[in-house]
C-alpha cells in the first residue's frame, strides 16, 4: 500500500487505463478540457504528485526512481491493472519515460504533451537565462528549502532522474505521440525555444511507432489552448494500442 496521500480522480470503466501525468507543480485540473472525452470508453486516473494540491508534502528528495515507485504503488492500491497509456505533460513526460523503461510490460503507449527529451535538460542548462530570471529563481529556491511545501523538489533531482533514464533499459517499442506547442512562451529566450523544438523531433526516435502533432496556436500548454489536438493524439494512440490487443 502507498503510505502517501495522493489527491486523485478515478473515473470510467473501459478496458484500457489512461493515466494523466501533470507537469512540474501543475494540478490535475490542467486536464479538465481533455479527460472528460477520454472517460467515455476508458478508465482514467488523474492525480497530483506530492506537494501539489491536496496531496501530502514530500518527505524525501523526489528522484525519479522514488517517484515512479510511488506511482506504481498508487496504481496497485487503486487496483489498476497494467499495461497503461500515459498522457504526460512537460515534466510528467520525464517520469513517463523512466516508468516505461523501468516497468516495460506495464506501459502500452505514451502521449508526450510538450515534454522535454531527457537529453534536452542538460542542453538547456548550458544556456544562461536572463540575469533577472537567475536572481528570481535563485531566491525562490532558497525560500523553498526553508518554508514551503516544495522543500523536496522534483527539480532539484532532475539531473539524477535523467541519469537514471540514461542508465536504464531501452525504451519499449510502444505507440507514442509527441504533441508540441510551436509558440514561444514570454521570457523564454529564442535560442532555448529552438533547442526545445529540436528535441521534440528527437522524442519521435524513441519508438518506431511515433506520430507528431504540431499545435500552431499553443505554447507550453496545448491541453488548455488546443485540447482538440491533444485529444486527437490520445485517441490515435489508443487506437494503435487497441489494435495490438
C-alpha positions in Angstrom: 0.0 0.0 0.0 1.2 3.5 -0.7 2.0 5.3 2.5 1.4 8.8 1.0 -1.8 10.5 0.3 -2.3 11.4 -3.4 -5.2 13.6 -4.4 -6.7 11.8 -7.3 -9.7 11.3 -9.6 -10.5 7.8 -10.9 -13.4 7.6 -13.4 -14.6 5.4 -16.3 -14.9 1.7 -16.8 -13.1 0.8 -20.0 -10.6 -2.0 -20.5 -7.7 0.4 -21.2 -6.5 2.6 -18.3 -5.3 6.1 -19.3 -3.1 7.8 -16.7 -2.6 11.6 -16.9 0.7 12.9 -15.5 0.9 16.6 -14.7 3.7 19.0 -15.4 6.0 20.4 -12.7 3.9 21.7 -9.8 0.8 21.7 -12.1 -2.5 20.4 -10.7 -4.7 17.7 -12.2 -7.1 20.5 -13.2 -4.9 21.3 -16.1 -6.5 18.3 -17.9 -10.1 19.5 -17.4 -10.6 20.3 -21.1 -9.3 16.8 -22.2 -10.0 14.0 -19.8 -13.9 14.0 -19.9 -13.8 13.0 -23.5 -11.4 10.1 -22.8 -13.6 8.7 -20.0 -16.3 7.7 -22.4 -14.6 4.4 -23.4 -11.7 4.1 -21.0 -10.7 4.1 -17.3 -9.0 7.3 -16.4 -6.8 8.3 -13.5 -5.7 11.8 -12.7 -3.5 12.6 -9.6 -1.4 15.2 -8.0 2.2 14.3 -7.2 3.5 15.1 -3.7 3.3 18.7 -2.7 0.7 19.6 -5.2 -3.0 20.3 -4.4 -4.2 18.2 -1.5 -1.6 15.6 -1.9 0.8 15.1 1.0 4.1 17.0 1.2 7.2 15.1 0.1 9.3 13.8 2.9 12.4 12.9 0.8 14.1 14.2 -2.3 11.9 13.4 -5.3 14.4 11.5 -7.5 12.9 9.6 -10.5 13.2 6.1 -9.0 11.3 7.2 -5.9 8.6 9.0 -7.9 7.9 6.1 -10.3 8.0 3.6 -7.5 5.4 5.6 -5.6 3.3 5.9 -8.8 3.4 2.1 -9.2 2.3 1.7 -5.5 -0.6 4.1 -6.1 -1.7 2.3 -9.2 -1.6 -1.0 -7.3 -3.5 0.5 -4.4 -6.2 1.6 -6.7 -6.3 -1.9 -8.3 -5.4 -0.6 -11.8 -4.1 -3.5 -13.9 -1.3 -2.7 -16.4 -0.5 -2.0 -19.1 -1.3 1.7 -19.0 -1.4 4.5 -21.5 0.3 7.6 -20.2 -0.7 11.1 -21.2 2.2 13.2 -19.8 2.7 17.0 -19.8 6.1 18.6 -19.6 8.0 17.3 -16.6 5.5 14.4 -16.3 6.9 13.1 -19.6 10.3 12.5 -17.9 8.6 10.3 -15.3 6.6 8.5 -18.1 9.8 7.9 -19.9 11.5 6.4 -16.9 8.4 4.4 -15.9 8.3 2.8 -19.4 11.9 1.8 -19.1 11.7 0.5 -15.5 8.4 -1.4 -15.9 8.5 -2.2 -19.6 5.5 -4.5 -19.6 3.3 -2.0 -17.7 3.1 0.7 -20.5 1.4 0.2 -23.8 1.6 3.8 -25.1 2.6 7.3 -24.2 1.4 10.7 -25.4 4.1 13.3 -24.6 2.5 16.8 -24.3 5.2 19.4 -24.9 7.5 17.2 -22.8 11.3 17.5 -22.8 13.6 14.9 -24.2 15.9 13.7 -21.4 19.0 15.0 -23.3 17.4 18.4 -23.6 17.7 19.0 -19.9 21.5 19.2 -19.9 21.5 21.3 -23.1 19.0 23.8 -21.7 21.1 24.2 -18.5 24.1 25.2 -20.7 22.1 28.2 -21.8 22.1 31.0 -19.2 18.7 32.6 -18.7 18.4 36.4 -18.4 20.0 37.9 -15.3 16.7 38.9 -13.7 15.4 35.4 -14.1 18.5 33.9 -12.5 18.1 36.2 -9.5 14.4 35.4 -9.1 14.9 31.6 -9.5 17.8 31.6 -7.0 15.8 33.5 -4.4 12.8 31.2 -4.8 14.9 28.1 -4.4 16.4 29.4 -1.2 13.0 30.2 0.2 11.5 26.9 -0.8 14.1 24.9 1.0 13.1 26.6 4.3 9.5 27.5 4.2 7.1 25.9 1.7 5.6 22.6 0.6 8.2 22.3 -2.2 11.1 21.7 0.1 12.0 18.4 -1.7 11.5 19.5 -5.2 11.5 17.2 -8.3 13.5 19.9 -10.0 16.4 19.5 -7.6 16.7 15.8 -8.6 16.2 16.3 -12.3 19.8 15.6 -13.3 19.8 12.4 -11.3 16.5 11.4 -12.8 17.8 12.0 -16.3 20.9 9.9 -15.4 18.6 7.1 -14.3 16.9 7.2 -17.7 20.2 7.0 -19.5 21.3 4.0 -17.4 18.1 2.1 -17.6 16.8 -0.3 -20.2 15.9 0.8 -23.7 12.5 2.4 -24.3 9.9 -0.1 -25.3 8.5 -0.2 -28.9 5.1 1.1 -28.0 3.0 3.6 -29.8 3.8 7.2 -28.9 2.6 10.6 -29.8 4.5 13.9 -29.4 2.4 17.0 -29.1 4.4 20.2 -29.5 3.4 23.8 -29.0 5.0 25.9 -31.6 4.6 29.3 -29.9 7.4 30.6 -27.7 6.4 31.5 -24.1 7.2 35.0 -22.9 10.6 35.5 -21.3 11.9 32.3 -22.9 15.0 33.1 -25.0 14.6 32.3 -28.7 17.7 30.0 -28.6 16.3 28.0 -25.7 13.0 27.6 -27.6 14.8 26.5 -30.7 16.6 23.8 -28.7 13.3 22.6 -27.3 11.7 22.3 -30.7 14.8 20.4 -32.0 14.5 17.9 -29.1 10.7 17.5 -29.8 11.8 15.9 -33.1 14.2 13.7 -31.2 11.5 12.3 -29.0 10.0 10.7 -32.1 13.0 8.5 -32.3 12.1 6.7 -29.1 9.7 4.4 -30.9 9.3 3.1 -34.4 5.6 3.8 -34.0 5.6 7.6 -33.4 3.5 10.5 -34.6 4.0 14.2 -34.3 1.2 16.7 -33.6 2.0 20.4 -34.0 -0.1 22.9 -32.2 0.4 26.2 -34.0 -1.7 28.2 -31.6 -0.1 26.9 -28.4 3.0 27.4 -26.3 3.6 25.1 -23.4 0.0 24.1 -22.5 -1.6 22.6 -25.6 -4.1 20.7 -23.4 -5.6 24.1 -22.5 -5.2 26.1 -25.7 -5.8 23.4 -28.2 -7.4 20.4 -26.4 -8.8 19.0 -29.7 -5.2 18.4 -30.9 -4.3 16.6 -27.7 -7.4 14.5 -27.9 -6.5 13.6 -31.5 -3.1 12.4 -30.3 -4.7 10.4 -27.4 -7.3 8.7 -29.5 -4.9 7.9 -32.3 -2.6 6.3 -29.7 -5.4 4.4 -28.1 -6.5 3.1 -31.5 -2.9 1.9 -32.1 -2.8 0.3 -28.6 -6.2 -1.5 -29.0 -5.3 -2.7 -32.5 -2.5 -4.8 -30.9 -4.7 -6.5 -28.3 
